């Protein structure tokens, strides 16, 4: 088990464009925590792969684990991939809003970077009914899969 108490943590959410990813610089004592990106786990796969190519060994977390890291005072920076940004806010992958709220509450710097573009706002409900090919919900269960959410500008300061 790594000792995260002696390191500061950069928290990464979403799938960043190659150009955006090249802008990310980590200090020697900083560790990268990557939110997995359910339902497809794309962020966990793609973002971690990009870190490994840079020689950085990241830690993948379930998206809701981020709150615990903030609570423990470990998060020092937050990076969120966004598809669109204007003076009213930003369109980001689902899960970004809670990270922006937590960053503001804990006075942690938040950086928006360009994401790989997505055209769909909703995913296939079947995608959250299983995990790695194994069904996790009963057959009669419904699913709701928003893939993006709006983060108001007041949380991006």
C-alpha positions as CSV (number, residue, x, y, z in Angstrom):
1,X,0.0,0.0,0.0
2,X,1.3,3.4,-0.9
3,X,1.7,6.0,1.8
4,X,-0.5,8.9,0.5
5,X,-0.2,10.9,3.7
6,X,3.2,12.2,2.6
7,X,2.0,13.2,-0.8
8,X,-0.4,15.7,-2.2
9,X,-2.9,14.4,-4.6
10,X,-4.0,15.7,-7.9
11,X,-7.5,14.5,-8.7
12,X,-8.4,13.8,-12.3
13,X,-11.9,13.5,-13.7
14,X,-12.9,12.7,-17.4
15,X,-11.1,11.9,-20.6
16,X,-8.7,14.7,-21.5
17,X,-7.7,15.6,-25.1
18,X,-4.1,14.8,-25.9
19,X,-3.3,18.5,-26.0
20,X,-4.9,19.1,-22.5
21,X,-3.1,16.1,-21.1
22,X,0.2,17.5,-22.1
23,X,-0.5,20.6,-20.1
24,X,-0.7,18.6,-16.9
25,X,2.5,18.7,-14.8
26,X,2.8,16.9,-11.5
27,X,5.3,17.8,-8.9
28,X,7.6,15.0,-7.6
29,X,5.6,14.7,-4.3
30,X,2.2,14.8,-6.1
31,X,0.3,11.7,-6.9
32,X,-2.5,11.2,-9.5
33,X,-5.8,9.9,-8.5
34,X,-8.1,9.1,-11.5
35,X,-11.9,8.8,-11.2
36,X,-12.9,5.6,-13.0
37,X,-15.6,7.1,-15.2
38,X,-18.6,4.8,-15.0
39,X,-20.5,3.5,-16.8
40,X,-17.8,2.6,-19.5
41,X,-14.8,3.1,-17.2
42,X,-13.2,5.1,-20.1
43,X,-11.5,7.7,-17.9
44,X,-10.0,5.0,-15.8
45,X,-8.7,3.2,-18.9
46,X,-7.6,6.1,-21.1
47,X,-6.4,8.7,-18.5
48,X,-4.4,6.1,-16.6
49,X,-2.9,4.9,-19.8
50,X,-1.8,8.4,-20.6
51,X,-0.2,8.8,-17.2
52,X,1.7,5.5,-17.5
53,X,3.1,6.7,-20.8
54,X,4.5,9.7,-18.9
55,X,6.1,7.3,-16.3
56,X,3.5,8.2,-13.6
57,X,1.7,5.4,-11.8
58,X,-1.8,6.6,-11.1
59,X,-4.4,5.2,-8.6
60,X,-7.9,4.6,-9.9
61,X,-10.7,5.4,-7.6
62,X,-14.5,5.0,-7.8
63,X,-15.9,8.4,-8.5
64,X,-17.5,8.7,-5.1
65,X,-14.2,8.0,-3.3
66,X,-13.2,11.6,-4.1
67,X,-15.2,12.9,-1.2
68,X,-13.2,10.8,1.3
69,X,-9.9,12.1,-0.2
70,X,-11.2,15.7,0.3
71,X,-12.3,14.9,3.8
72,X,-8.8,13.6,4.7
73,X,-7.2,16.8,3.3
74,X,-5.3,14.9,0.7
75,X,-6.5,16.6,-2.5
76,X,-4.4,19.6,-3.5
77,X,-5.6,20.1,-7.1
78,X,-8.5,19.1,-9.2
79,X,-8.5,18.7,-13.0
80,X,-11.8,18.3,-14.9
81,X,-12.2,17.6,-18.6
82,X,-14.9,19.7,-20.1
83,X,-16.6,19.6,-23.4
84,X,-17.8,23.2,-23.4
85,X,-17.2,26.2,-21.2
86,X,-18.6,29.8,-21.1
87,X,-19.3,32.5,-18.6
88,X,-22.2,30.5,-17.1
89,X,-20.4,27.3,-16.5
90,X,-19.1,24.2,-18.1
91,X,-20.4,21.0,-19.7
92,X,-18.5,18.1,-18.2
93,X,-18.7,14.3,-17.7
94,X,-21.1,13.3,-15.0
95,X,-19.5,13.5,-11.6
96,X,-17.7,16.8,-12.2
97,X,-20.3,18.8,-10.3
98,X,-19.6,17.2,-7.0
99,X,-15.9,17.6,-7.5
100,X,-16.3,21.3,-8.3
101,X,-18.5,21.7,-5.2
102,X,-15.9,19.9,-3.0
103,X,-13.0,21.8,-4.5
104,X,-14.8,25.1,-3.7
105,X,-15.7,24.0,-0.2
106,X,-12.2,22.9,0.6
107,X,-10.6,25.9,-1.2
108,X,-8.7,23.6,-3.7
109,X,-7.7,24.9,-7.1
110,X,-9.7,23.5,-10.0
111,X,-8.5,23.5,-13.6
112,X,-10.8,22.9,-16.5
113,X,-9.1,21.3,-19.6
114,X,-10.6,20.3,-22.9
115,X,-12.1,16.9,-23.1
116,X,-12.4,14.5,-26.0
117,X,-15.8,15.5,-27.5
118,X,-18.9,13.4,-26.8
119,X,-22.0,13.7,-28.9
120,X,-24.5,11.9,-26.6
121,X,-26.0,13.3,-23.4
122,X,-27.5,10.0,-22.3
123,X,-25.9,6.5,-22.3
124,X,-27.5,3.1,-22.8
125,X,-29.4,2.1,-19.6
126,X,-28.1,-1.4,-20.0
127,X,-24.5,-0.1,-19.5
128,X,-25.1,0.3,-15.8
129,X,-26.9,-3.0,-15.3
130,X,-23.7,-4.9,-15.5
131,X,-20.0,-4.5,-14.5
132,X,-17.3,-6.1,-16.7
133,X,-19.9,-8.4,-18.3
134,X,-21.6,-9.6,-15.1
135,X,-25.2,-8.4,-14.4
136,X,-25.4,-6.5,-11.1
137,X,-29.1,-5.5,-11.1
138,X,-32.3,-7.6,-11.4
139,X,-33.8,-8.0,-14.9
140,X,-36.8,-5.8,-14.1
141,X,-34.6,-2.8,-13.0
142,X,-34.5,0.4,-15.0
143,X,-31.3,2.4,-15.6
144,X,-30.7,6.2,-16.1
145,X,-27.3,7.1,-17.5
146,X,-26.6,10.8,-17.9
147,X,-23.1,11.1,-19.5
148,X,-22.7,14.8,-19.0
149,X,-23.8,17.5,-16.5
150,X,-23.6,21.3,-16.3
151,X,-21.3,22.8,-13.7
152,X,-22.4,26.3,-12.9
153,X,-19.7,29.0,-13.0
154,X,-20.0,29.8,-9.2
155,X,-18.3,26.4,-8.6
156,X,-15.5,27.0,-11.0
157,X,-13.9,30.0,-9.3
